[in-house]
Amino acid sequence: MHGTGHRHDPVVEHERTRAALRAAIPRLGQLIGTAGDMGVPSGVPVWTVGDVAAHVAAVYLAYCSAFTHEFDDWDSVLPPGDGPFTERITAVNARAIGLFGREERPGLADFVTEHGETFLQATENLAPDSPVATPWYGQRVTLTLATATGLMLSETLLHGLDIARGARLPWAVGPDEARLVIGQMMPTMMPLALDRDRAQDVGIAFDLAVRGGPRLAVVVENGTATVTRDAPPRPYDCRITATPTAFLLVSFRRTPLWRAVVRGGIRAGGRRPWLAPRLSELVAVP
């Protein structure tokens, strides 16, 4: 069990996330601009460096368009119906990179930089709980601005790493940035990304303690998941203690779990520590 500890201030944390995104956007733009050959493999096995850059540009365009309506032709990108989360996102990702053809890819650095700044300007005076329509996650899915900003930061950091790995350039994901991503978007996105088939008849409560915060109670029960920050005391099956960067990179399959464990980035404890790998099995990442 654990106490509630220090409760986060959602307004302050949202502003910190905006500041982190504002700092990361030009860093990503510079990386894309200096990546060189867009045709080399990236850190994402099925995509080239150019494909990853096009994906990030599509993400930025989508989140900007929630406010500017620059792009509204979702029928050309979204799959029909409202299928499982992972299938839907995989289909959207495959179609979205086609929004930027080969002749447009040399301009992606400027596109990302400009649209990142547009997103920050369009959302500057909005409250963290302002609604953001995100049809690519589901026909009726609406996120809060805080979650959307955390997702923008996540996409920037992780796909920056993918591009850097392919282009053999340096790229850092700092612990403070990783903490903001985990705290701002995971409480919403982990339940959305739950593999409901695998989670049937499962009942596990995880205590996820990220060093330096946040602390999340992740409860999977009969095909659903809830993720709660600053949860009241309760018994847990498994406690996962992790550095923020290690947990973020393992969660999104950028680092294998065994490597993070060997390096001391992730440790399992509690009554049933052997259940720790189940978390990444139950929460799907396309």
C-alpha positions in Angstrom: 0.0 0.0 0.0 1.0 3.6 -0.3 -0.4 7.0 0.6 -1.5 9.6 -1.8 1.8 11.6 -1.3 2.2 14.9 -3.1 -0.7 15.6 -5.4 0.1 17.2 -8.7 -1.3 20.5 -9.8 -2.9 19.9 -13.3 -2.5 23.6 -14.4 1.1 23.8 -13.4 1.9 20.4 -15.0 0.1 21.4 -18.2 2.2 24.6 -18.5 5.4 22.6 -17.9 4.4 20.2 -20.6 3.8 23.1 -23.0 7.2 24.5 -22.1 8.8 21.1 -22.8 7.0 20.8 -26.1 8.1 24.3 -27.1 11.7 23.4 -26.4 11.5 20.1 -28.2 9.8 21.3 -31.5 12.8 23.3 -32.9 15.1 20.4 -31.8 13.0 18.0 -33.8 12.9 20.4 -36.8 16.7 20.7 -36.7 17.1 16.9 -36.5 14.8 16.3 -39.5 16.7 19.0 -41.4 20.1 17.5 -40.8 19.0 13.8 -41.1 20.4 13.5 -44.6 19.2 10.4 -46.6 15.4 10.1 -46.0 15.4 6.6 -47.4 17.5 4.9 -44.8 15.8 2.6 -42.2 14.7 4.3 -39.0 14.3 3.1 -35.4 10.8 1.9 -36.5 11.4 -1.4 -38.4 8.8 -0.8 -41.2 9.5 2.9 -41.8 12.4 4.9 -43.3 13.6 8.1 -41.7 11.5 10.0 -44.2 8.4 7.9 -43.3 8.9 8.8 -39.6 9.3 12.5 -40.4 6.1 12.3 -42.5 4.3 10.6 -39.7 5.3 13.3 -37.2 4.2 15.9 -39.7 0.8 14.2 -40.0 0.5 14.1 -36.2 1.2 17.8 -35.9 -1.2 18.6 -38.8 -3.9 16.5 -37.1 -3.6 18.2 -33.7 -3.4 21.7 -35.2 -6.4 21.0 -37.3 -8.5 20.2 -34.3 -8.3 24.0 -33.7 -7.5 25.5 -37.1 -9.4 23.1 -39.4 -6.6 23.2 -41.9 -7.2 19.5 -42.6 -10.7 18.0 -42.4 -10.6 15.2 -45.0 -10.6 12.5 -42.4 -12.5 10.1 -44.7 -9.2 9.7 -46.7 -7.3 8.7 -43.7 -9.6 7.0 -41.2 -10.6 3.3 -41.6 -14.3 2.5 -41.9 -16.2 1.6 -38.7 -14.7 1.7 -35.2 -12.5 -1.3 -34.9 -10.0 -2.3 -32.2 -7.6 0.5 -31.1 -4.4 -1.0 -32.3 -5.9 -2.0 -35.7 -7.3 1.5 -36.1 -4.1 3.3 -35.3 -2.0 1.0 -37.5 -4.3 1.7 -40.4 -4.3 5.5 -39.8 -0.5 5.5 -39.5 -0.1 3.7 -42.7 -2.4 6.1 -44.6 -1.2 9.3 -42.9 2.4 9.1 -44.1 1.0 9.2 -47.6 -0.1 12.7 -47.0 3.5 13.8 -47.7 4.9 12.5 -50.9 8.6 12.2 -51.8 8.7 15.7 -53.3 7.3 17.2 -50.1 9.6 15.5 -47.7 12.5 17.9 -48.0 10.2 20.6 -46.5 9.1 18.5 -43.5 11.5 20.2 -41.1 9.9 23.6 -41.7 6.4 22.1 -41.7 6.9 20.5 -38.3 8.4 23.6 -36.8 5.7 25.8 -38.1 2.8 23.5 -37.1 4.2 22.8 -33.7 4.3 26.6 -33.0 0.7 26.9 -34.5 -0.5 24.3 -32.0 1.0 26.1 -29.1 -0.4 29.4 -30.2 -3.9 28.1 -30.9 -4.1 26.5 -27.4 -2.3 29.2 -25.4 -5.2 30.5 -23.4 -7.2 27.2 -23.1 -7.7 25.3 -19.9 -6.0 21.9 -19.5 -9.4 20.1 -19.5 -10.5 21.8 -22.8 -11.9 19.1 -25.2 -9.9 18.1 -28.3 -11.6 15.9 -30.9 -9.3 13.0 -31.9 -11.2 10.8 -34.4 -8.1 8.9 -35.3 -8.3 7.2 -31.9 -12.0 6.3 -32.3 -15.1 7.8 -33.9 -16.3 9.3 -30.6 -13.0 9.8 -28.8 -12.3 13.2 -27.3 -9.3 14.0 -25.2 -8.4 16.8 -22.9 -6.0 19.4 -24.1 -3.6 18.3 -21.3 -3.6 14.7 -22.7 -3.3 16.0 -26.3 -0.3 18.1 -25.3 1.3 15.2 -23.6 0.8 13.1 -26.7 2.4 15.8 -28.9 5.4 15.8 -26.6 5.5 12.0 -26.6 5.4 11.8 -30.5 8.1 14.5 -30.7 10.5 12.7 -28.3 10.0 9.1 -29.4 9.9 9.7 -33.2 12.9 12.1 -32.8 14.7 9.1 -31.3 13.5 6.9 -34.2 14.9 9.4 -36.7 18.1 9.9 -34.8 18.7 6.2 -34.7 18.3 5.9 -38.4 20.4 8.9 -39.2 23.0 8.1 -36.6 22.6 11.4 -34.8 22.4 12.2 -31.1 19.0 12.6 -29.5 18.1 12.7 -25.8 14.9 11.9 -24.0 15.3 13.6 -20.6 13.8 12.4 -17.3 11.7 15.5 -16.8 10.3 15.3 -20.3 9.5 11.6 -19.8 7.8 12.3 -16.4 5.5 14.8 -18.1 4.6 12.4 -20.9 3.8 9.6 -18.4 1.7 11.9 -16.1 -0.1 13.8 -18.8 -1.1 11.1 -21.3 -0.8 7.6 -19.8 -3.8 7.8 -17.4 -6.0 8.3 -20.5 -4.2 6.3 -23.2 -3.4 3.1 -21.3 -7.1 2.3 -20.9 -7.7 3.1 -24.5 -4.8 0.9 -25.7 -5.8 -2.1 -23.5 -5.9 -5.3 -25.5 -9.4 -6.3 -24.4 -9.1 -9.9 -25.6 -6.0 -10.5 -23.6 -7.5 -8.7 -20.6 -10.6 -10.9 -20.4 -10.7 -12.7 -17.1 -7.6 -10.9 -15.9 -7.5 -9.2 -12.5 -4.2 -7.4 -11.6 -3.5 -4.2 -9.7 -0.1 -2.6 -10.5 1.5 0.1 -8.4 3.6 2.1 -10.9 6.1 4.3 -9.1 8.1 6.5 -11.4 11.1 7.9 -9.7 10.5 11.6 -9.0 6.9 11.1 -10.0 4.2 10.5 -11.1 2.7 7.5 -9.3 0.0 5.6 -11.0 -2.4 2.9 -9.9 -3.1 0.7 -13.0 -5.9 -1.8 -12.4 -6.9 -4.3 -15.1 -10.1 -6.1 -14.4 -12.2 -8.2 -16.7 -11.4 -6.5 -20.0 -11.1 -2.9 -18.8 -8.4 -0.8 -17.2 -8.3 2.2 -15.0 -5.3 4.4 -14.3 -5.4 6.7 -11.4 -2.9 9.3 -10.2 -2.4 9.9 -6.5 -4.6 6.9 -5.7 -5.8 6.2 -2.2 -4.1 3.3 -0.4 -5.1 -0.2 -1.6 -3.4 -3.6 -1.9 -1.4 -4.2 -5.1 -0.3 -7.4 -6.8 2.8 -5.9 -8.3 4.9 -2.8 -7.7 6.9 -1.5 -10.7 9.6 1.1 -9.8 11.2 2.8 -12.8 13.2 5.7 -14.0 11.0 7.9 -16.2 13.0 7.5 -19.4 13.4 3.8 -19.0 9.6 3.3 -18.4 8.7 5.5 -21.4 11.1 3.7 -23.8 10.1 0.2 -22.6 6.4 1.1 -22.8 6.7 2.2 -26.4 9.0 -0.7 -27.4 12.0 1.5 -28.0 14.1 -0.4 -25.4 13.7 -4.1 -24.5 12.5 -4.8 -21.0 15.5 -7.0 -20.2 17.9 -4.2 -21.0 16.1 -1.7 -18.7 16.1 -4.3 -15.9 19.9 -5.1 -16.3 20.7 -1.3 -16.3 18.6 -0.8 -13.1 16.0 1.3 -14.9 13.0 -0.9 -14.0 12.5 -3.1 -10.9 9.6 -5.2 -9.9 8.4 -5.9 -6.3 5.3 -6.5 -4.3 3.4 -9.7 -3.6 3.6 -11.0 -7.2 6.6 -9.3 -8.9 6.6 -11.9 -11.7 3.5 -10.2 -13.1 5.4 -7.0 -14.1 5.9 -8.1 -17.8 2.1 -8.6 -18.1 1.6 -4.8 -18.1 3.3 -4.3 -21.5 1.5 -7.4 -22.8 -1.9 -6.1 -21.9 -1.4 -2.5 -23.1 -1.0 -2.6 -26.9 1.3 -0.2 -28.6 0.9 0.0 -32.4 
